[in-house]
Amino acid sequence: MKLSLKTLLIISFSFVIVISMSTITIMSYYSTKANMAEQSFKIMQNISDFAVDKSKTYMNVATDASFLTKNLENKNVLNVNNQKNLINYFYEQMAINQYFSAIYYASKDGNFLMLLKDDKGYLKKDITIDKKGKRVVKILHHDKDLNFINEETLDKDTYDARLRPWYINAVEHKKSTWTEPYVFYTSKKTGITISTPLYDKNHALLGVIGIDIEIERLSTFINNLKLGDNGKVFLINSSLKIISLPSEKNEIRTMESLNENSVIKLAYNELKKLTDVKSIKKKFFLTFKKDDNYYQAMFLPFNIGDLEWTVGMYVLEDDFLGILKNNNFFNILFIIVIGFISLFISLKISNYISSPILKLRDMTKEMELLNLNQSDVNPNPIKEINELIASFNHMKINLKESYVDTLFRLAVASEYKDTDTAEHINRIGLYSQAIAQKLCLNKNDIYILKHASAMHDIGKLGIPDRVLLKPGKLNEEERKIIETHPEIGAAILKNPTSEIMKMGRDISLYHHEKWDGTGYPKGLKGDAIPLFARIVSIVDVFDALMSKRCYKEAFDETKSKEIILEGKGTFFDPKIVEAFEKCFKELVKISKENS
């Protein structure tokens, strides 16, 4: 039984009423969801405040570092002849400040003294350069009670503190400066350095004091903060280095180095839309999507002295809102179920109505361009639409047959004066189709090539009979005349409206071009020659070889193949010649059956 379009529309309108009710309910749900999101932001705010307080407490050691440098200046212990007192002072400060990783002094002359904590206790590195420029590097190991363990001399050590960023920054700024977070040269641990330049009474530079502060504990603490099952807290600085992530290959990871699909990078990209990420001045709350999941994120900037850091975090929305969503879900479950059922039925009905109409619309556009090689529209249960489809399919078939027949007859007209007319055109199309299949062209391209190839010699309509029908060899003047037929053909097919005519024009204009550029009329070379023209070039020569002409007898299939192969890479595209070889038996069969 075929239903009328009117009946289906009445049913559809009935379901629209139900869907409208569901829409109102869904809007109410999202309003509730917004309120719940506000609560999650408050939770994130509390966690971020906690992370900031912990970071500031941890980094207050920077104040101790400043006091240290002032004391060293006041006590005048930085004289190179007072190295013993200097190293003792270093031991004292390392014991007091547990976050100190190393303390060192580098003179402007290249001398260097460092005290570093290691697994055994303490490592002392002493680089001395005498007046003659001789360099001596010694490493001394002491246990945690300062008992001597061993000493070694490093003959190949090339370390020069004056080339390190902490030294350069202090000298350039002439004050205490912080470095960017980096991986320490000796310990290979992540940290930052505060460095202070020291001057004599005449304000001449003596050297630079540096203090390494490990931030691994802080990073571990921040990294272990949890926001639900899938949330994360992280620290970044103004240079977009991610302080709380483990380093890779002795380099601190940056935002730019993260995978584009990582959650941190997605949150960062969302932030970039709102502000300059290198100078975050206020707190930002964000919502973004990854795959099918929504995330909420927050970025909160804070300062520790001259350091500008930002605590960032993200949380999977369902981690915090899941329970609230479930409670709300049960309240609206019944209406949602009805809504989905109504939606499903409406979509089905809509599909029955719109799908064939859209198909007819698309095919009409193709028919406007005379692209008629389209599949039929499938029958539809709706009575009126089904009748329209049947009529349209009939019209398309008739138009396609008429169009192809017209093309064929036009092509026959171009070679009407030859003894071998329709058969030659038919063979060219079948040859081209066989080779195109070996080249794995799609079905539509093969269809276009098969029928467009018929246009290859349409330009012969403009060649005088005395030249076209001359039984003997053409002279130079006649040769130039006959070589104008590709351009005549292109002029006849000027401003084509269909794909077949467009390709037919290309084939007509370029099928006498040669792979090595010695053909005519344009002298095109290689891939500059359109593919379809390259295919027709081979099959046109092959058919001429296999056919009897007024000026020659037909060659046998073996001789014809040899001539084609001899032209590989010179006259013909090597790949098309290979396809020719693969289907050669089929081509010979076509030639015999259509002669």
FILUM-40360 format. One line per 10 residues: number of its first residue (from 1); for each residue y, z, x of C-alpha. Coordinates in nm, 3 decimals, decimal comma. Layout:
# residues N
NUM> Y/Z/X | ...
END
This chain:
# residues 595
1> 0,000/0,000/0,000 | 0,339/-0,103/0,137 | 0,621/0,144/0,080 | 0,972/0,021/0,013 | 1,256/0,102/0,250 | 1,439/0,277/-0,032 | 1,153/0,521/-0,091 | 1,135/0,611/0,276 | 1,510/0,672/0,294 | 1,491/0,914/0,000
11> 1,218/1,108/0,177 | 1,421/1,110/0,500 | 1,731/1,251/0,326 | 1,518/1,530/0,183 | 1,404/1,632/0,528 | 1,759/1,615/0,667 | 1,849/1,908/0,440 | 1,573/2,121/0,593 | 1,675/2,021/0,946 | 2,037/2,116/0,872
21> 1,922/2,466/0,781 | 1,731/2,487/1,107 | 2,037/2,373/1,303 | 2,243/2,660/1,162 | 1,973/2,905/1,264 | 1,954/2,762/1,617 | 2,332/2,789/1,658 | 2,304/3,155/1,564 | 2,034/3,197/1,830 | 2,249/3,051/2,107
31> 2,538/3,273/2,009 | 2,311/3,573/2,055 | 2,192/3,430/2,384 | 2,549/3,415/2,515 | 2,591/3,785/2,448 | 2,267/3,859/2,631 | 2,383/3,649/2,928 | 2,690/3,870/2,957 | 2,463/4,171/3,001 | 2,273/3,999/3,282
41> 2,603/3,927/3,460 | 2,684/4,299/3,451 | 2,350/4,372/3,618 | 2,426/4,114/3,885 | 2,767/4,270/3,940 | 2,610/4,611/4,006 | 2,363/4,465/4,256 | 2,636/4,271/4,435 | 2,852/4,583/4,467 | 2,554/4,765/4,615
51> 2,495/4,481/4,865 | 2,863/4,480/4,968 | 2,868/4,858/5,021 | 2,555/4,841/5,233 | 2,699/4,556/5,441 | 3,026/4,740/5,505 | 2,844/5,059/5,600 | 2,622/4,871/5,840 | 2,909/4,681/5,998 | 3,131/4,989/6,046
61> 2,979/4,992/6,390 | 3,249/4,736/6,466 | 3,499/5,025/6,459 | 3,292/5,204/6,723 | 3,298/4,886/6,929 | 3,678/4,877/6,916 | 3,699/5,240/7,028 | 3,459/5,160/7,312 | 3,675/4,880/7,448 | 3,990/5,098/7,430
71> 3,815/5,383/7,613 | 3,697/5,147/7,885 | 4,052/5,029/7,938 | 4,195/5,381/7,939 | 3,934/5,515/8,179 | 3,972/5,216/8,415 | 3,595/5,196/8,470 | 3,587/4,819/8,491 | 3,656/4,799/8,865 | 3,381/4,593/9,020
81> 3,341/4,865/9,284 | 3,270/5,124/9,013 | 2,961/4,954/8,873 | 2,754/5,270/8,863 | 2,997/5,451/8,632 | 3,020/5,140/8,417 | 2,647/5,113/8,363 | 2,624/5,486/8,288 | 2,893/5,444/8,027 | 2,694/5,158/7,878
91> 2,384/5,381/7,855 | 2,591/5,645/7,681 | 2,728/5,406/7,417 | 2,387/5,246/7,353 | 2,245/5,589/7,280 | 2,528/5,676/7,041 | 2,537/5,348/6,848 | 2,192/5,254/6,723 | 2,307/4,911/6,600 | 2,423/4,802/6,946
101> 2,182/4,545/7,087 | 2,358/4,489/7,419 | 2,679/4,570/7,607 | 2,806/4,359/7,891 | 3,102/4,282/8,110 | 3,185/3,940/8,259 | 3,455/3,908/8,523 | 3,672/3,601/8,556 | 3,498/3,533/8,889 | 3,156/3,494/8,724
111> 3,012/3,840/8,799 | 2,817/3,976/8,507 | 2,667/4,315/8,417 | 2,463/4,365/8,100 | 2,260/4,645/7,944 | 2,016/4,531/7,675 | 1,767/4,712/7,453 | 1,415/4,569/7,468 | 1,062/4,671/7,365 | 1,007/4,876/7,681
121> 1,342/5,051/7,678 | 1,636/4,897/7,860 | 1,692/4,578/8,056 | 1,976/4,558/8,304 | 2,096/4,216/8,421 | 2,327/4,196/8,720 | 2,482/3,867/8,837 | 2,682/3,899/9,158 | 2,875/3,619/9,331 | 3,006/3,700/9,677
131> 3,315/3,554/9,842 | 3,111/3,272/9,989 | 2,992/3,172/9,644 | 2,635/3,296/9,692 | 2,482/3,392/9,358 | 2,229/3,678/9,320 | 2,068/3,751/8,983 | 1,864/4,071/8,939 | 1,676/4,206/8,638 | 1,590/4,579/8,628
141> 1,366/4,740/8,367 | 1,389/5,108/8,261 | 1,194/5,294/7,995 | 1,359/5,473/7,702 | 1,406/5,783/7,920 | 1,586/5,570/8,181 | 1,297/5,589/8,428 | 1,282/5,288/8,660 | 0,992/5,046/8,591 | 1,045/4,738/8,805
151> 1,296/4,494/8,948 | 1,290/4,117/8,985 | 1,518/3,850/9,126 | 1,580/3,528/8,933 | 1,649/3,246/9,177 | 1,673/2,973/8,910 | 1,888/3,157/8,658 | 2,197/2,950/8,568 | 2,357/3,175/8,306 | 2,737/3,175/8,319
161> 2,903/3,415/8,074 | 3,233/3,235/8,106 | 3,084/2,942/7,914 | 2,967/3,154/7,620 | 3,164/3,147/7,290 | 3,232/3,523/7,295 | 3,404/3,496/7,635 | 3,600/3,183/7,548 | 3,724/3,321/7,213 | 3,846/3,647/7,368
171> 4,034/3,469/7,647 | 4,191/3,213/7,412 | 4,306/3,466/7,150 | 4,394/3,742/7,403 | 4,258/4,008/7,168 | 3,933/4,144/7,028 | 3,752/3,869/6,837 | 3,430/3,829/6,642 | 3,197/3,539/6,703 | 3,016/3,344/6,437
181> 2,664/3,480/6,374 | 2,430/3,325/6,628 | 2,094/3,376/6,801 | 2,135/3,593/7,112 | 2,064/3,417/7,443 | 1,833/3,685/7,584 | 1,672/3,865/7,288 | 1,655/3,558/7,057 | 1,757/3,779/6,766 | 2,028/3,708/6,512
191> 2,356/3,896/6,550 | 2,728/3,883/6,610 | 2,940/3,972/6,910 | 3,276/4,144/6,939 | 3,450/4,066/7,265 | 3,770/4,206/7,416 | 3,967/4,066/7,712 | 4,079/4,315/7,979 | 4,389/4,275/8,195 | 4,530/4,452/8,501
201> 4,875/4,611/8,521 | 5,028/4,270/8,591 | 4,865/4,127/8,278 | 4,628/3,914/8,480 | 4,283/3,862/8,328 | 4,009/4,080/8,479 | 3,725/3,984/8,251 | 3,578/4,029/7,903 | 3,373/4,312/7,748 | 3,116/4,199/7,493
211> 2,906/4,399/7,247 | 2,611/4,248/7,059 | 2,536/4,391/6,716 | 2,203/4,294/6,562 | 2,221/4,213/6,192 | 1,846/4,176/6,147 | 1,815/4,508/5,962 | 2,099/4,414/5,729 | 1,946/4,071/5,674 | 1,608/4,226/5,595
221> 1,766/4,470/5,352 | 1,960/4,195/5,171 | 1,662/3,962/5,175 | 1,441/4,227/5,015 | 1,675/4,295/4,724 | 1,507/4,166/4,411 | 1,655/4,031/4,090 | 1,360/4,003/3,858 | 1,053/3,815/3,974 | 1,235/3,501/4,087
231> 1,585/3,615/4,189 | 1,732/3,645/4,538 | 2,036/3,794/4,713 | 2,184/3,631/5,025 | 2,484/3,657/5,257 | 2,696/3,366/5,382 | 3,001/3,359/5,606 | 3,307/3,133/5,604 | 3,121/2,877/5,818 | 2,846/2,858/5,553
241> 2,586/3,020/5,778 | 2,325/3,207/5,574 | 2,306/3,541/5,751 | 2,022/3,683/5,545 | 1,769/3,403/5,602 | 1,533/3,394/5,905 | 1,651/3,162/6,181 | 1,467/2,838/6,259 | 1,421/2,703/6,612 | 1,673/2,954/6,747
251> 1,941/2,836/6,505 | 2,086/3,019/6,205 | 2,032/2,821/5,889 | 2,335/2,681/5,710 | 2,392/2,565/5,357 | 2,395/2,203/5,471 | 2,054/2,241/5,639 | 1,880/2,363/5,323 | 1,659/2,137/5,118 | 1,859/1,976/4,838
261> 1,612/2,108/4,581 | 1,619/2,472/4,698 | 1,763/2,718/4,446 | 2,024/2,851/4,694 | 2,145/2,495/4,765 | 2,166/2,412/4,395 | 2,373/2,727/4,330 | 2,595/2,636/4,628 | 2,645/2,279/4,499 | 2,751/2,419/4,162
271> 3,002/2,646/4,339 | 3,147/2,350/4,530 | 3,258/2,202/4,198 | 3,481/2,504/4,136 | 3,635/2,604/4,470 | 3,660/2,551/4,845 | 3,333/2,707/4,959 | 3,475/2,787/5,305 | 3,748/3,005/5,155 | 3,617/3,183/4,846
281> 3,896/3,399/4,709 | 3,747/3,542/4,391 | 3,424/3,618/4,212 | 3,239/3,330/4,044 | 2,967/3,335/3,777 | 2,763/3,015/3,741 | 2,482/2,869/3,535 | 2,274/2,580/3,667 | 1,941/2,409/3,606 | 1,643/2,339/3,832
291> 1,358/2,137/3,687 | 1,316/2,283/3,337 | 1,449/2,631/3,423 | 1,799/2,771/3,390 | 1,944/3,008/3,652 | 2,244/3,235/3,656 | 2,428/3,288/3,985 | 2,716/3,492/4,122 | 2,927/3,472/4,440 | 3,143/3,769/4,547
301> 3,366/3,744/4,860 | 3,445/4,052/5,074 | 3,598/4,131/5,414 | 3,484/4,351/5,701 | 3,776/4,354/5,940 | 3,835/3,991/6,036 | 3,495/3,883/5,904 | 3,497/3,690/5,575 | 3,157/3,709/5,409 | 3,027/3,633/5,063
311> 2,732/3,790/4,885 | 2,555/3,541/4,663 | 2,267/3,581/4,426 | 2,076/3,396/4,162 | 1,833/3,498/3,892 | 1,597/3,303/3,669 | 1,736/3,336/3,320 | 1,397/3,415/3,169 | 1,345/3,709/3,408 | 1,622/3,906/3,235
321> 1,645/3,744/2,896 | 1,277/3,689/2,826 | 1,218/4,009/2,627 | 1,540/3,966/2,430 | 1,450/3,605/2,362 | 1,108/3,703/2,230 | 1,257/3,957/1,991 | 1,503/3,701/1,865 | 1,235/3,436/1,852 | 1,021/3,622/1,599
331> 1,320/3,658/1,368 | 1,370/3,282/1,345 | 1,013/3,163/1,402 | 0,946/3,061/1,045 | 1,260/2,848/1,012 | 1,205/2,688/1,353 | 0,849/2,591/1,260 | 0,973/2,430/0,941 | 1,248/2,260/1,136 | 1,008/2,115/1,393
341> 0,773/1,990/1,126 | 1,065/1,828/0,946 | 1,191/1,682/1,271 | 0,850/1,542/1,356 | 0,813/1,376/1,018 | 1,168/1,242/1,030 | 1,112/1,099/1,376 | 0,797/0,926/1,257 | 0,978/0,780/0,959 | 1,274/0,682/1,172
351> 1,042/0,517/1,420 | 0,877/0,315/1,146 | 1,217/0,191/1,041 | 1,404/0,156/1,369 | 1,137/0,047/1,617 | 1,071/-0,301/1,476 | 1,440/-0,353/1,401 | 1,530/-0,265/1,760 | 1,256/-0,496/1,883 | 1,391/-0,776/1,668
361> 1,741/-0,707/1,799 | 1,627/-0,722/2,163 | 1,429/-1,038/2,107 | 1,726/-1,199/1,931 | 1,938/-1,135/2,242 | 1,669/-1,299/2,455 | 1,652/-1,592/2,218 | 2,029/-1,635/2,251 | 1,961/-1,696/2,621 | 1,664/-1,921/2,530
371> 1,421/-1,679/2,697 | 1,141/-1,743/2,453 | 0,838/-1,615/2,643 | 0,838/-1,281/2,458 | 0,545/-1,113/2,284 | 0,539/-1,104/1,905 | 0,672/-0,802/1,716 | 0,384/-0,594/1,581 | 0,335/-0,564/1,203 | 0,498/-0,266/1,028
381> 0,377/-0,064/0,726 | 0,716/-0,103/0,555 | 0,694/-0,397/0,319 | 1,042/-0,545/0,362 | 1,042/-0,502/0,742 | 0,693/-0,650/0,773 | 0,802/-0,963/0,585 | 1,104/-0,993/0,817 | 0,880/-0,956/1,125 | 0,640/-1,225/1,006
391> 0,925/-1,469/0,944 | 1,085/-1,391/1,279 | 0,759/-1,439/1,472 | 0,707/-1,776/1,300 | 1,060/-1,883/1,386 | 1,021/-1,778/1,750 | 0,696/-1,970/1,792 | 0,845/-2,285/1,638 | 1,160/-2,258/1,849 | 0,958/-2,199/2,167
401> 0,737/-2,501/2,102 | 1,038/-2,720/2,023 | 1,226/-2,602/2,332 | 0,937/-2,653/2,573 | 0,863/-2,992/2,417 | 1,230/-3,094/2,461 | 1,226/-2,986/2,826 | 0,909/-3,181/2,887 | 1,040/-3,497/2,723 | 1,366/-3,470/2,918
411> 1,166/-3,445/3,240 | 0,951/-3,742/3,137 | 1,268/-3,940/3,079 | 1,372/-3,881/3,441 | 1,052/-4,047/3,567 | 0,999/-4,292/3,284 | 1,017/-4,590/3,514 | 0,728/-4,463/3,728 | 0,371/-4,546/3,633 | 0,273/-4,181/3,664
421> 0,509/-3,989/3,433 | 0,393/-3,712/3,202 | 0,080/-3,654/3,410 | 0,289/-3,597/3,727 | 0,519/-3,348/3,554 | 0,223/-3,167/3,402 | 0,048/-3,145/3,740 | 0,361/-3,011/3,912 | 0,381/-2,731/3,654 | 0,010/-2,644/3,689
431> 0,024/-2,655/4,071 | 0,328/-2,427/4,071 | 0,160/-2,188/3,832 | -0,153/-2,163/4,051 | 0,044/-2,092/4,370 | 0,273/-1,841/4,193 | -0,034/-1,648/4,080 | -0,155/-1,625/4,440 | 0,190/-1,497/4,536 | 0,150/-1,223/4,270
441> 0,462/-1,317/4,072 | 0,493/-1,153/3,730 | 0,390/-1,337/3,414 | 0,744/-1,410/3,300 | 0,843/-1,562/3,635 | 0,527/-1,776/3,636 | 0,610/-1,898/3,285 | 0,968/-1,986/3,388 | 0,852/-2,160/3,707 | 0,587/-2,366/3,526
451> 0,839/-2,515/3,283 | 1,143/-2,522/3,513 | 0,947/-2,726/3,771 | 0,953/-3,017/3,527 | 1,325/-3,055/3,605 | 1,273/-3,120/3,977 | 1,348/-3,496/3,965 | 1,587/-3,501/3,667 | 1,851/-3,639/3,903 | 1,662/-3,970/3,933
461> 1,824/-4,064/3,603 | 2,135/-4,139/3,808 | 1,964/-4,353/4,076 | 1,997/-4,734/4,039 | 1,676/-4,918/3,954 | 1,707/-5,143/4,262 | 1,664/-4,832/4,477 | 1,435/-4,624/4,257 | 1,187/-4,905/4,187 | 1,197/-5,079/4,526
471> 0,831/-5,137/4,630 | 0,892/-5,138/5,003 | 1,052/-4,908/5,255 | 1,411/-4,804/5,184 | 1,688/-4,895/5,427 | 1,944/-4,642/5,553 | 2,193/-4,711/5,271 | 1,921/-4,686/5,005 | 1,789/-4,367/5,164 | 2,133/-4,206/5,132
481> 2,147/-4,310/4,767 | 1,804/-4,168/4,683 | 1,896/-3,843/4,860 | 2,177/-3,788/4,610 | 1,933/-3,725/4,323 | 1,912/-3,344/4,383 | 2,288/-3,308/4,339 | 2,287/-3,543/4,042 | 2,017/-3,327/3,886 | 2,223/-3,011/3,950
491> 2,523/-3,179/3,784 | 2,313/-3,275/3,480 | 2,193/-2,913/3,449 | 2,538/-2,764/3,515 | 2,627/-2,434/3,336 | 2,273/-2,354/3,217 | 2,230/-2,092/2,942 | 1,860/-2,009/2,975 | 1,654/-1,876/3,264 | 1,437/-2,189/3,259
501> 1,743/-2,413/3,289 | 1,894/-2,191/3,562 | 1,576/-2,210/3,766 | 1,539/-2,580/3,681 | 1,885/-2,643/3,829 | 1,791/-2,455/4,150 | 1,464/-2,644/4,179 | 1,634/-2,981/4,121 | 1,904/-2,905/4,383 | 1,689/-2,747/4,655
511> 1,331/-2,881/4,631 | 1,395/-3,124/4,920 | 1,521/-2,848/5,153 | 1,291/-2,767/5,447 | 1,195/-2,433/5,596 | 1,342/-2,525/5,937 | 1,676/-2,637/5,790 | 1,625/-3,014/5,833 | 1,610/-3,093/5,461 | 1,878/-3,209/5,218
521> 2,126/-3,188/5,046 | 2,252/-2,853/5,185 | 2,040/-2,809/5,498 | 1,934/-2,459/5,389 | 1,689/-2,272/5,608 | 1,415/-2,012/5,552 | 1,465/-1,755/5,277 | 1,806/-1,903/5,194 | 1,610/-2,164/4,995 | 1,527/-2,022/4,647
531> 1,160/-1,922/4,613 | 1,089/-2,149/4,316 | 1,231/-2,450/4,506 | 1,010/-2,366/4,806 | 0,702/-2,366/4,582 | 0,791/-2,697/4,411 | 0,868/-2,850/4,752 | 0,503/-2,810/4,856 | 0,341/-2,914/4,529 | 0,569/-3,220/4,494
541> 0,463/-3,342/4,840 | 0,098/-3,258/4,769 | 0,103/-3,456/4,442 | 0,270/-3,750/4,614 | 0,000/-3,747/4,884 | -0,282/-3,733/4,628 | -0,129/-4,010/4,411 | -0,118/-4,387/4,451 | 0,227/-4,538/4,491 | 0,353/-4,895/4,502
551> 0,411/-4,854/4,872 | 0,087/-4,663/4,960 | -0,267/-4,576/4,857 | -0,361/-4,220/4,755 | -0,479/-3,993/5,038 | -0,802/-3,801/4,996 | -0,789/-3,424/4,949 | -0,881/-3,347/5,313 | -0,603/-3,564/5,456 | -0,353/-3,429/5,204
561> -0,437/-3,071/5,300 | -0,403/-3,149/5,670 | -0,054/-3,292/5,618 | 0,057/-2,986/5,422 | -0,079/-2,750/5,690 | 0,098/-2,947/5,961 | 0,426/-2,869/5,785 | 0,368/-2,491/5,789 | 0,668/-2,317/5,941 | 0,865/-2,642/5,975
571> 0,883/-2,816/5,638 | 0,725/-2,540/5,430 | 0,740/-2,160/5,392 | 0,438/-2,019/5,583 | 0,358/-1,767/5,310 | 0,354/-2,034/5,041 | 0,133/-2,254/5,261 | -0,110/-1,960/5,287 | -0,110/-1,930/4,906 | -0,166/-2,310/4,891
581> -0,475/-2,272/5,110 | -0,613/-1,991/4,894 | -0,598/-2,197/4,576 | -0,658/-2,540/4,728 | -0,981/-2,604/4,535 | -0,801/-2,519/4,212 | -0,519/-2,761/4,301 | -0,765/-3,042/4,368 | -0,932/-2,973/4,034 | -0,594/-2,988/3,857
591> -0,518/-3,319/4,030 | -0,847/-3,477/3,920 | -0,836/-3,348/3,563 | -0,475/-3,460/3,505 | -0,468/-3,805/3,668
END
